[in-house]
């Protein structure tokens, strides 16, 4: 019985770890198509940028080889016998980017209280992925934290640029309809009129 439970838990963790980032990408694309906006496209552009920068950073840093890694779990898909193109786990980089990409607008527009469950779910996904990456010795904890930090930092800079542009159609806020968001004018003008004093 215990072995069956462990097997189910292991399989569930494998799905979350390997398919979780792909699910996020497809979710944003699908949502963008349904809502007919640019939010999904902007997210995908940020993910591509994040992956490119993460791979580039990982390949410029020398890491100690993790011993006894389980390759069939860590790298289930290989290309021409090349196990992995990145020395940093891209899943953590994607999670880090997405977490900040969603969190910063929630704080900026004061919608955080409506999305506590979303934040908690992302925290669980990140923790589960870290647990399985370390358990199967895919990457060292240093590589995992560096990848998560890199993705999060890129996410902060990327969404800050979008917020600075003041384009709500490019910013994704879960659970908030697009029509519920208002643009705040950057400049305000006031016209004053002097009332003439009546003479008796």
N, C-alpha and C positions, 0 to 999 in steps of 0.2 A: 504493500500500500504506500509506504513511504517512498519507495523507488518510483512508483507511478506519479506521485505528487511532484517529486523532484524532476522527473522527466518532463511533465507538463510545464512546470515553472521554468525549466531550462529552455524549452521550445518557445514559450512566450517571451522570455528575455531575448532569445535569438531574433525573433520577429521584430521586437521593439528596437533592438540595437541595429539591425541591418536594414529594415524597411522603414523605420521611423523617419529618417531624413527624406527618403523618397516620397513618403506619404505627405510630408509638409510641402514639398515642391508641387506635387500634383494637386493638393488642396488649394494652394494659392492660385494655381492656373485655372482650376475649375471655378473657384469663386470669382475670379476676374472675368471669366467668360459669362457667368450668370449675371453678374452685376454690370457688365459692359463698361468696365473702367480700366485704368492703367495700374492698379495696385499690384496685381499679380505679376505684371511685366516688370515693374520696378523691383519687386522682391526677387524675381529670378535673376535680374541683372546684378543685384547685390550678392546673391548666392554664388554666381559665377565669379565675380570679383573676389569674394572671400575664399573660394576654393583655389583660385590661381595664386593668390597671395600666400595662402597657407602652405601650398605645395612648394612655392618658391622659398619661403622661410625655412621649411623643414629640410629642404635639400641643401641649404647653406650652413646648417648646424650639424655637428657630429654628435650622435647619440650612442650610448652604450647598447650593444645588441642584447635584446631580451632573450634569455635562454628558455628552452623548452616551450616555445609558443605553439599553440594548436592552430596550424595553418588552415585546416578545413573549416574552422569557425571564423578565424580572423580574416581570411581572404578566400571566401567561397568561390569567387569568380576571378580567374586569372587571364591575362592577355599575353600570349606567347611566352608562357612560363615566367612572366614577371609578376611576382606576388602583389606588390603594391607600388603605386607611383608616388606615394607620399610617405614621408617619415613621421608625419603627424596624423592622428586620426581625424579624417574629414568629418565624421559624424559629429564629433564634439565641436568642431569649428562651425558647422551648420547650425547645431543647437544653440551655440553661443551667439551667433549672428541673429538668429530668429528670435531668441529670447529678448535681446536688447532692441531689436527692430519693432517688437510689439510693446515692450515695457515702457520705453521712453515716450511714445505718443500717449499712452495711458496716463502717465504722470503729467505730461504737458497739458493735456485737455481735461485732466481731473476725472478720468473714467476708471481709475484703478479699482475703486470699490466695487465696480460691476463685473470685474474680471479676475477676482481672487482665485476662482477654480482654474482658470486658464493658466495663471502663473504657477499654481501648485502642480498642475499636470506637467508643465514644462520642467519644473524642478525634479519631478519623479522620473521623467524620461531621461534627463541628464544624469541623474544618480544611477539609474538602471544601466545605462550605457557605460558609465564609468566602472560600475561593478563587474560587468561582463568583460570589458576590455582588460581589466586587471586580473580577473579570475582566470581567463584563458591566456593571459600573458601576451596579449597582442602588442601592447605598448607599455612603456614605463609610465609611472605616475607623472613624471616630469613632462613627458611628451603629451599626455592627456591634458594636463593643466595648461600647458603652453598653447595647445590647440584651442581649448575653450576660451582662454584669455584673448587670443588673436581674433577669433570669430566675434567675440563680444565687443572688442575694441573697434573692429571694422564696422560692426552693427551700429555702435554709438555714433561714429563719425558719419556714416551713410545716412542714417535717419535724421541726424542733426541738420545735414544739408537739405534734405527734403522739407523739414519743418521750417527752415529758414526761407525756403521758397514760398511758403504759405499756400501750398497747393493741396487741398484736402483730398482731391481725387487720386493722388499718388500715395496717400498715407493710409495704412490699414489699421483699423481699430476693431478688434473682435467684439461682436455683440452690439455694435452701434450702427444703425442704418445710416447710409450716406447722407440722407436728407436731414438727419438730426444734428449734423455738424455745421457750424456757421463760420464763415470767413471773418476775421477781425481786421478791419481796415488799419493799415499802418499809419496813415496820417488822418488827422481829424481837423476840420476847420469850423470856426464859429463866427457867426455874424451878429454884431451888436448894433442896436439902434438906441440913440439917445432920445429920451422923451423930453419934449420941450416943456418947460415950466409955465403953467398958465398964469397970466397976470390978471389981477383983479382990477 
